[in-house]
Amino acid sequence: MITPRRKLLRQVLTVAGACAALAACSAVVPPPGMKPPSLTIQSLGIKELGLNQIVFSVMLNANNPNSHAMPLSDARLELSLLGEKIASGTTPTGKFELAAGGSTSLPVEFTVPTRQVISLVRRLGQGNWAQLSYELKGQARWGVLGLPVSFERKGELDALRKLNDMIR
């Protein structure tokens, strides 16, 4: 037979368990209305230059529009020029956090086959470098469950003009 005292204890433990479960869910599930970060390219450099591939080091500025920090991991990015995917990149560190309501510098390494860069430079040799646009898109994992967060950025690529100046 269940005594009133045991019944009360069971109810308290059930409520405590439900509160703990809700608290755990808030740490695992993104807050409602979470906005993706916006990205801009701060700098572009060549880390490795080889016959088969070129590794570019890119410093991104990730602006978090949310009022809470964004713990992220496993970022994967793609860079497209002239409508063609030319590079894929990752962050050297597996996990990182974007500051709440602010900007975070984020290093990314892009690997591109050397022949593809040479072909792109040749195609651009006849074009106007002043009107070169890019698309940077990717995805990272948020929280313990690794929920996907996508982001995308389109703009003018001043950094590529700098690369043109380094090559010439």
C-alpha positions as a printed Julia matrix, in Angstrom:
168×3 Matrix{Float64}:
  0.0    0.0     0.0
  1.29   3.44   -0.93
  1.27   5.85    1.95
  0.45   9.55    1.45
  4.06  10.36    2.27
  5.39   8.04   -0.46
  2.82   9.39   -2.91
  3.98  12.96   -2.2
  7.63  11.91   -2.57
  6.85  10.24   -5.9
  5.07  13.39   -7.16
  7.98  15.61   -6.08
 10.47  13.32   -7.81
  8.32  13.27  -10.98
  8.13  17.08  -11.06
 11.88  17.35  -10.34
 12.61  14.88  -13.14
 10.42  16.8   -15.57
 12.19  20.07  -14.65
 15.59  18.44  -15.14
 14.49  17.08  -18.54
 13.28  20.52  -19.64
 16.52  22.13  -18.5
 18.52  19.52  -20.42
 16.43  20.11  -23.55
 17.12  23.83  -23.47
 20.85  23.06  -23.58
 20.34  20.7   -26.53
 17.7   22.44  -28.66
 18.39  25.82  -30.27
 16.34  28.68  -28.87
 13.24  29.53  -30.93
 13.87  32.13  -33.62
 17.63  31.54  -33.72
 19.09  33.4   -36.69
 22.08  32.09  -38.68
 25.35  34.01  -38.47
 26.38  36.32  -41.29
 29.85  35.99  -42.76
 32.33  38.34  -44.36
 35.85  37.64  -45.57
 38.47  39.63  -43.62
 41.62  38.32  -45.24
 42.93  35.76  -47.69
 46.39  34.25  -47.84
 48.17  31.27  -49.34
 49.21  28.73  -46.72
 50.57  26.04  -49.06
 51.37  26.21  -52.74
 51.94  22.89  -54.47
 51.75  21.24  -57.86
 48.56  19.39  -56.95
 46.76  21.74  -54.6
 46.76  25.17  -53.0
 45.66  25.68  -49.41
 44.25  29.13  -48.72
 43.99  30.49  -45.2
 40.92  32.67  -44.91
 39.91  34.73  -41.91
 36.14  35.06  -41.73
 34.24  37.52  -39.61
 31.19  35.68  -38.23
 28.54  38.05  -36.9
 26.08  36.43  -34.48
 22.79  38.4   -34.53
 21.39  36.44  -31.57
 21.35  37.53  -27.93
 23.0   34.25  -26.91
 26.31  32.65  -27.78
 26.34  29.94  -30.45
 28.48  26.9   -29.6
 29.26  25.3   -32.96
 31.37  22.47  -34.31
 32.26  20.68  -37.56
 31.91  23.68  -39.86
 32.02  22.82  -43.56
 32.09  25.58  -46.16
 31.98  25.87  -49.94
 33.27  28.78  -51.97
 31.84  29.4   -55.45
 33.09  31.86  -58.07
 31.4   32.51  -61.4
 28.67  30.07  -60.34
 31.17  27.22  -59.98
 32.21  25.56  -56.73
 35.95  25.96  -56.54
 36.86  25.17  -52.94
 35.71  23.41  -49.83
 36.91  24.39  -46.4
 36.86  23.57  -42.72
 37.81  25.27  -39.49
 41.14  24.04  -38.07
 39.55  23.75  -34.63
 36.63  21.34  -34.39
 34.62  23.39  -31.89
 34.2   27.15  -31.58
 31.76  29.65  -30.15
 30.31  32.76  -31.74
 29.93  35.56  -29.19
 26.39  36.72  -28.38
 25.41  39.77  -30.42
 28.92  40.29  -31.71
 31.58  39.31  -34.18
 34.05  36.46  -33.93
 37.1   35.97  -36.15
 37.09  32.47  -37.51
 40.05  30.92  -39.37
 39.14  28.6   -42.24
 41.36  26.62  -44.59
 40.2   26.08  -48.17
 41.83  23.48  -50.4
 41.69  23.92  -54.17
 43.28  21.8   -56.9
 46.08  23.87  -58.49
 44.81  23.19  -62.02
 41.41  24.62  -61.05
 42.98  27.85  -59.76
 45.04  28.22  -62.96
 41.92  27.64  -65.07
 39.96  30.18  -63.05
 42.72  32.8   -63.31
 42.84  32.27  -67.1
 39.05  32.67  -67.35
 39.21  35.81  -65.26
 42.13  37.16  -67.28
 39.71  38.28  -69.96
 37.07  39.43  -67.48
 36.6   42.37  -65.18
 38.13  41.73  -61.73
 36.32  44.78  -60.4
 32.93  43.04  -60.65
 33.8   39.61  -59.31
 31.23  38.15  -56.93
 31.37  35.09  -54.73
 29.07  32.82  -52.77
 30.14  31.31  -49.47
 27.81  28.79  -47.93
 28.1   26.1   -45.38
 26.83  24.32  -42.36
 27.93  23.76  -38.79
 26.61  21.67  -35.92
 24.96  23.33  -32.91
 24.81  21.9   -29.4
 25.14  18.41  -28.01
 22.87  16.78  -30.59
 24.71  18.44  -33.48
 21.66  20.13  -34.97
 22.52  21.7   -38.35
 22.86  25.48  -38.7
 23.19  26.7   -42.29
 24.63  30.0   -43.44
 25.23  31.75  -46.73
 26.95  34.9   -47.9
 27.13  36.53  -51.32
 29.2   39.55  -52.14
 32.06  41.16  -53.97
 35.43  39.48  -53.51
 38.02  42.15  -52.82
 40.32  39.42  -51.49
 40.47  37.79  -54.94
 41.63  41.06  -56.46
 44.43  41.02  -53.87
 45.28  37.47  -54.95
 45.44  38.71  -58.55
 47.91  41.4   -57.47
 50.07  38.77  -55.7
 50.13  36.55  -58.8
 51.04  39.3   -61.29
